[in-house]
Amino acid sequence: MMGGMEVAIAALILHFIPTLVAMLRGHDNTFAIFLTNLLLGWTVIGWIVALIWSFTAIRRRVRA
């Protein structure tokens, strides 16, 4: 059986999946995605928005 601490850690990891995806992909708006996830992630719609945003295309800057 999982204790309360393990459940809380698992819930935090699941809650911040959009932020983790953005960080792993090197998204330009990782901090904005984190804030959206932090402030609106408790609503299902806010979490879905952050998740979709974390999977959007990343623009690579061309160095001249």
GROMACS elastic network, one bead per residue, 0.5 to 0.9 nm:
[ bonds ]
;  ai    aj funct       b0    kb
    2     5     6  0.80401   500
    2     6     6  0.59994   500
    2     7     6  0.65869   500
    3     6     6  0.55326   500
    3     7     6  0.64501   500
    3     8     6  0.88064   500
    4     7     6  0.52112   500
    4     8     6  0.61851   500
    4     9     6  0.87247   500
    5     8     6  0.50873   500
    5     9     6  0.62173   500
    5    10     6  0.85925   500
    6     9     6  0.51610   500
    6    10     6  0.61129   500
    6    11     6  0.85215   500
    7    10     6  0.50941   500
    7    11     6  0.60620   500
    7    12     6  0.86302   500
    8    11     6  0.50517   500
    8    12     6  0.62077   500
    8    13     6  0.86742   500
    9    12     6  0.51152   500
    9    13     6  0.62349   500
    9    14     6  0.86422   500
   10    13     6  0.51543   500
   10    14     6  0.61941   500
   10    15     6  0.85032   500
   11    14     6  0.51233   500
   11    15     6  0.59582   500
   11    16     6  0.86334   500
   12    16     6  0.61688   500
   12    17     6  0.86625   500
   13    16     6  0.53289   500
   13    17     6  0.62544   500
   13    20     6  0.86458   500
   14    17     6  0.53705   500
   14    18     6  0.87191   500
   15    18     6  0.77730   500
   15    19     6  0.88089   500
   15    37     6  0.77857   500
   15    38     6  0.86366   500
   15    41     6  0.70327   500
   15    42     6  0.78952   500
   15    47     6  0.77167   500
   16    19     6  0.52854   500
   16    20     6  0.62938   500
   16    21     6  0.87190   500
   16    34     6  0.78810   500
   16    37     6  0.67049   500
   16    38     6  0.78480   500
   16    41     6  0.81414   500
   16    47     6  0.86437   500
   17    21     6  0.60683   500
   17    22     6  0.85733   500
   17    37     6  0.88929   500
   17    51     6  0.74149   500
   18    21     6  0.51404   500
   18    22     6  0.62187   500
   18    23     6  0.86461   500
   18    33     6  0.73256   500
   18    34     6  0.76961   500
   18    37     6  0.70657   500
   18    47     6  0.75121   500
   18    48     6  0.83748   500
   18    49     6  0.89466   500
   18    50     6  0.56987   500
   18    52     6  0.78856   500
   18    53     6  0.80396   500
   18    54     6  0.58016   500
   18    55     6  0.83343   500
   19    22     6  0.51075   500
   19    23     6  0.61517   500
   19    24     6  0.86195   500
   19    30     6  0.67524   500
   19    31     6  0.82037   500
   19    33     6  0.61340   500
   19    34     6  0.52038   500
   19    35     6  0.88627   500
   19    37     6  0.69431   500
   19    50     6  0.76691   500
   19    51     6  0.78019   500
   19    54     6  0.71042   500
   20    23     6  0.50743   500
   20    24     6  0.61082   500
   20    25     6  0.85482   500
   20    30     6  0.88962   500
   20    34     6  0.87245   500
   20    54     6  0.86720   500
   21    24     6  0.51845   500
   21    25     6  0.61121   500
   21    26     6  0.85438   500
   21    27     6  0.85624   500
   21    51     6  0.79264   500
   21    54     6  0.61282   500
   21    55     6  0.74012   500
   22    25     6  0.52062   500
   22    26     6  0.60693   500
   22    27     6  0.51286   500
   22    28     6  0.83534   500
   22    29     6  0.78282   500
   22    30     6  0.54640   500
   22    31     6  0.88773   500
   22    33     6  0.73834   500
   22    34     6  0.84792   500
   22    51     6  0.85099   500
   22    53     6  0.83106   500
   22    55     6  0.71694   500
   23    26     6  0.51616   500
   23    27     6  0.63399   500
   23    30     6  0.61255   500
   23    31     6  0.89321   500
   23    54     6  0.85516   500
   24    27     6  0.78439   500
   25    54     6  0.81491   500
   25    55     6  0.82495   500
   25    58     6  0.82219   500
   26    29     6  0.86751   500
   26    30     6  0.74494   500
   26    58     6  0.79184   500
   27    30     6  0.53899   500
   27    54     6  0.70236   500
   27    55     6  0.85569   500
   27    56     6  0.84953   500
   27    57     6  0.82867   500
   27    58     6  0.59063   500
   27    59     6  0.84912   500
   28    31     6  0.82873   500
   28    32     6  0.89906   500
   28    58     6  0.68079   500
   28    59     6  0.77602   500
   29    32     6  0.52686   500
   29    33     6  0.61277   500
   29    34     6  0.85662   500
   29    53     6  0.88285   500
   29    54     6  0.82497   500
   30    33     6  0.50486   500
   30    34     6  0.60863   500
   30    35     6  0.86818   500
   30    54     6  0.76280   500
   31    35     6  0.62225   500
   31    36     6  0.85987   500
   32    35     6  0.50727   500
   32    36     6  0.61504   500
   32    37     6  0.84528   500
   33    36     6  0.50554   500
   33    37     6  0.59837   500
   33    38     6  0.84413   500
   33    49     6  0.89803   500
   33    50     6  0.57080   500
   33    51     6  0.83379   500
   33    53     6  0.71727   500
   33    54     6  0.68513   500
   34    38     6  0.59418   500
   34    39     6  0.84974   500
   34    50     6  0.79172   500
   35    39     6  0.58933   500
   35    40     6  0.79661   500
   35    41     6  0.88791   500
   36    39     6  0.53673   500
   36    40     6  0.54104   500
   36    41     6  0.65585   500
   36    46     6  0.69224   500
   36    47     6  0.78822   500
   36    49     6  0.82763   500
   36    50     6  0.62357   500
   37    40     6  0.55321   500
   37    42     6  0.78008   500
   37    46     6  0.67640   500
   37    47     6  0.59287   500
   37    49     6  0.85142   500
   37    50     6  0.58031   500
   37    51     6  0.83821   500
   38    41     6  0.56140   500
   38    42     6  0.76927   500
   38    47     6  0.89324   500
   39    42     6  0.73229   500
   39    43     6  0.89797   500
   39    46     6  0.82967   500
   40    43     6  0.57320   500
   40    44     6  0.82756   500
   40    45     6  0.79503   500
   40    47     6  0.66605   500
   40    50     6  0.86481   500
   41    44     6  0.65869   500
   41    45     6  0.75509   500
   41    48     6  0.78996   500
   41    49     6  0.85787   500
   41    50     6  0.74956   500
   42    45     6  0.85220   500
   42    46     6  0.70462   500
   42    47     6  0.68126   500
   43    46     6  0.52911   500
   43    47     6  0.63421   500
   43    48     6  0.87340   500
   44    47     6  0.51837   500
   44    48     6  0.62237   500
   44    49     6  0.86517   500
   45    48     6  0.51303   500
   45    49     6  0.61213   500
   45    50     6  0.86375   500
   46    49     6  0.50885   500
   46    50     6  0.62084   500
   46    51     6  0.85835   500
   47    50     6  0.51738   500
   47    51     6  0.61420   500
   47    52     6  0.86792   500
   48    52     6  0.61047   500
   48    53     6  0.84148   500
   49    52     6  0.52626   500
   49    53     6  0.60158   500
   49    54     6  0.85422   500
   50    53     6  0.50428   500
   50    54     6  0.60766   500
   50    55     6  0.88114   500
   51    54     6  0.51550   500
   51    55     6  0.66242   500
   52    55     6  0.52794   500
   52    56     6  0.65227   500
   53    56     6  0.52369   500
   53    57     6  0.87049   500
   54    57     6  0.85172   500
   55    58     6  0.85303   500
